């Protein structure tokens, strides 16, 4: 039982070791446009509209939509 506990603690330590804060000199890399979740807001809005139309979801992103996409 002891080796399993030691292995679990070691694995948890390795996984949590990668979670560190962003250093001030690294913030320039994160601020680049290609690092954004939606680098192109126009394309993101178009994809949300398609998603809402296909899923017949209404109100998912603030607008009501129908299943046909003709709103």
N, C-alpha and C positions, 0 to 999 in steps of 0.2 A: 504493500500500500504506500510505502514511503517514496519509492521512485516515481509513482504516478503523481503524487502531490508535488514533488520537486519539479517534474516535467511541466505540470500545469502552471506552477509559479514562474518558471523560466519562460514559458510561452507567453504568459500574460505580461511579463516584464518586457519581452521583445516587442509585443504588439503595442504596448503603451509607450514604449520608448520613441516611437515614430510620431507621437502626438506632442509636438512642441509649439511654442509660440513663434509667431513670425517676427523676425528681427527687423529693426528699422531700415536697414539697407536692402532687405528683401522685398519691401512693400512696393517698390517700383515694378517688380515683375508681376505682382498680383494686379496692379492697376492697369495693365495693358488691356486694350479692347478685346483681344482674342482670348483673354482669360475669363471673360464675363460668361454667365450662363446663357444669356441671349445677346451675342455680339451685334446682331442686326435687329433692332426693334421692329422694323417693318416686316421682316420675314417671320419674327416671332408672333406678331399679331395675325399674320396670314395663317400660320400653323394652328394658332388657337381657334381661329374661325373654322378651319377645316375640321379640327377635332370636335368642336361643338356641333358642327353640322352632321358629321358622321355618327357621333355618339348620341345625337338627339338630346344633348345636355343643355339645360337652360339655366343660366345664371352662374355657370362655372367660373367665368372670368369677368362677370359684371354685366354681361349682355344676354338677353334671351335668344334662344336659337331654336330652329325647328330641325326636323330630320332631313328635309330636302335641300337645305343650303340656300334657299331663296329669300332670306330675310334681309 
